[in-house]
Amino acid sequence: MQITTIPNMGDFATNAYIVSSGNIAVLIDAPCDAERIIDKLGDLNLEAVLLTHGHVDHISAAGELKEKTGCKVMISHEDEPMLRSSKLCCADYFSVPFYPCEGAECFSDGDELKFGDMTFKVVSTKGHTAGSVSFIIDDIIFSGDTLFAGSIGRIDIGGSTFGDIISSIDKLYKLADGKNMRVLSGHGPETDLYSELLENPYLGALRG
């Protein structure tokens, strides 16, 4: 399995990740610039775009990628309406263009999404949005806007409470069951669970 990071995409400096094995690829989040993503894919066959949540800075290229490559677009049931609403996805809030995506498929907490020999586990990590998820494959967590290096996702643009997002992060630690795991976030650099438990100022309640 290989991971190609496409960093700092668009005005929000959002990360996208191409996860591939053989000639099969999956894209984690589709911030913008479908042509740049397609160029990075090269000869890989894009089977799906997996969206961590429905905010505009993570979904803008999803519809175009679906149209141009024939890939699936997949998102949580709770956030699926955001793909079709400039208000719900916060495009109106940030005064940025909105590109809707129709025909997305939905997943639920605990689902396992299989593409070739790759299996992504869906973990509901609500807080940043009601339907935010993280994807786990092997020792890697794609955390979207739930957990960052040194920070956590904001909860004032469609989320719920600080307690909710901390509970979601605690859920990731419990699933790891003492194992350190890489964390690839929706913004910023890579980190890992051990480093965040030691240093992240928002995770004091999880340090025991």
C-alpha positions in Angstrom: 0.0 0.0 0.0 1.2 3.5 -0.9 0.0 6.9 0.3 0.5 10.0 -1.7 -0.2 13.3 0.1 -1.5 16.2 -1.9 -1.0 19.0 0.7 -2.3 22.6 1.1 -5.0 22.5 -1.5 -7.0 25.7 -2.1 -7.6 28.6 0.2 -8.1 26.4 3.2 -4.8 24.5 2.8 -6.7 21.2 2.9 -4.9 17.9 2.5 -6.0 15.1 0.2 -4.6 11.6 0.3 -4.3 9.0 -2.5 -4.2 5.5 -1.0 -3.3 2.9 -3.6 -2.4 -0.8 -4.0 -1.6 -2.2 -7.4 -3.5 -0.1 -9.9 -6.4 0.6 -7.5 -6.7 4.0 -5.7 -8.9 5.6 -3.2 -8.9 9.3 -2.5 -9.5 10.6 1.0 -11.2 14.0 0.7 -11.5 16.1 -2.5 -10.8 19.7 -1.6 -10.5 21.3 -5.0 -8.7 21.2 -8.3 -9.8 17.9 -9.8 -7.2 18.2 -12.6 -4.4 18.3 -10.0 -5.7 15.2 -8.3 -6.1 13.4 -11.6 -2.6 14.3 -12.6 -1.3 12.9 -9.3 -3.3 9.7 -9.9 -1.4 9.0 -13.1 -2.3 5.5 -14.4 -4.1 4.5 -11.2 -7.7 3.6 -11.3 -9.7 5.8 -8.9 -12.4 3.6 -7.4 -13.8 5.9 -4.7 -13.6 9.3 -3.0 -14.1 8.8 0.7 -15.1 12.0 2.4 -14.3 12.5 6.1 -17.1 15.1 6.3 -19.2 17.5 4.2 -17.5 20.9 4.6 -16.9 22.8 1.4 -13.1 22.6 1.7 -13.2 18.8 1.6 -15.8 18.2 -1.1 -15.4 20.7 -3.9 -13.8 18.4 -6.4 -15.9 15.3 -5.6 -18.6 15.9 -8.3 -16.1 16.6 -11.0 -13.9 13.6 -10.1 -17.0 11.4 -10.1 -17.9 12.7 -13.6 -14.5 12.4 -15.1 -13.3 9.1 -13.6 -16.5 7.2 -12.9 -15.5 6.7 -9.2 -17.9 6.4 -6.3 -18.3 9.3 -3.9 -19.0 8.1 -0.3 -19.9 10.1 2.8 -21.8 9.6 6.1 -25.6 9.6 6.1 -25.6 12.6 8.4 -23.4 14.8 6.1 -24.7 13.6 2.7 -27.1 16.6 2.4 -24.1 18.9 2.6 -23.0 17.7 -0.9 -26.1 19.4 -2.3 -26.4 22.6 -0.2 -24.1 25.6 -0.3 -25.5 26.6 3.1 -25.1 23.3 4.9 -21.5 22.8 3.6 -20.6 26.3 4.7 -19.8 27.6 1.2 -22.1 30.5 2.0 -20.6 31.1 5.4 -17.1 31.4 3.9 -18.3 33.2 0.7 -16.6 30.6 -1.6 -17.9 28.8 -4.7 -20.1 25.7 -4.3 -19.9 22.7 -6.6 -22.7 20.2 -5.8 -22.2 16.4 -6.0 -25.2 14.2 -6.8 -25.5 10.4 -6.4 -23.2 9.9 -3.4 -23.3 6.6 -1.5 -23.5 6.6 2.3 -21.7 4.6 4.9 -22.2 4.1 8.6 -20.1 3.8 11.7 -18.3 0.4 11.7 -18.7 -0.2 8.0 -15.7 -1.8 6.2 -15.1 -0.4 2.8 -13.1 -2.8 0.5 -11.2 -1.8 -2.6 -8.9 -4.5 -4.0 -6.9 -5.7 -1.1 -7.4 -2.5 0.9 -10.0 -2.3 3.7 -11.0 1.0 5.3 -12.9 0.9 8.6 -15.3 3.8 9.1 -15.3 5.3 12.6 -17.9 7.9 13.5 -16.0 10.8 15.1 -18.8 13.5 15.3 -18.0 16.9 16.7 -16.6 18.9 13.8 -19.8 18.0 12.0 -22.6 15.7 13.0 -21.4 13.1 10.4 -17.6 13.5 10.7 -15.8 10.2 10.4 -12.2 8.9 10.5 -11.0 6.1 8.3 -8.6 3.5 9.7 -6.5 1.2 7.5 -3.6 -0.8 9.0 -1.8 1.5 11.5 -3.1 4.7 9.9 -5.9 7.0 10.9 -7.3 9.5 8.4 -8.8 11.9 10.9 -10.3 14.6 8.7 -10.9 17.6 10.8 -11.3 15.7 14.1 -7.7 15.5 15.3 -4.7 17.6 14.1 -1.1 17.9 15.1 -1.4 20.1 18.3 -5.1 20.9 17.9 -8.6 19.6 17.2 -11.4 20.5 14.8 -13.5 23.6 15.5 -17.1 22.9 16.6 -18.7 26.2 15.8 -19.6 25.5 12.1 -22.0 22.7 12.2 -20.6 20.6 15.0 -21.9 20.1 18.5 -19.9 20.3 21.7 -16.3 20.2 22.9 -17.3 17.1 24.9 -18.5 15.4 21.7 -15.2 15.8 19.8 -13.1 14.8 22.8 -15.3 11.7 23.1 -14.7 11.0 19.4 -10.9 11.3 19.8 -11.1 9.1 22.9 -12.8 6.5 20.7 -9.8 6.5 18.4 -7.5 5.8 21.3 -9.7 3.0 22.5 -9.8 1.4 19.1 -6.0 1.7 18.9 -5.9 -0.3 22.2 -2.5 1.0 23.3 -0.9 0.8 19.8 0.6 4.0 18.4 -0.9 4.9 15.0 -0.1 7.5 12.4 -2.6 10.3 12.1 -3.1 11.9 8.7 -5.3 15.0 9.2 -7.4 17.2 6.9 -5.0 20.1 7.5 -1.4 20.4 8.6 1.4 17.9 9.1 1.3 14.2 10.0 1.3 13.2 13.6 0.6 10.1 15.7 -1.5 9.1 18.7 1.3 9.0 21.2 2.6 12.5 20.4 -0.9 14.0 20.6 -1.7 12.4 23.9 1.6 13.8 25.4 1.5 17.2 23.8 -1.9 18.3 22.4 -3.2 20.9 24.8 -6.8 19.9 24.1 -6.4 16.3 25.2 -5.7 16.8 28.9 -8.8 14.9 29.9 -7.6 11.8 28.1 -4.2 11.6 29.8 -5.6 10.0 32.9 
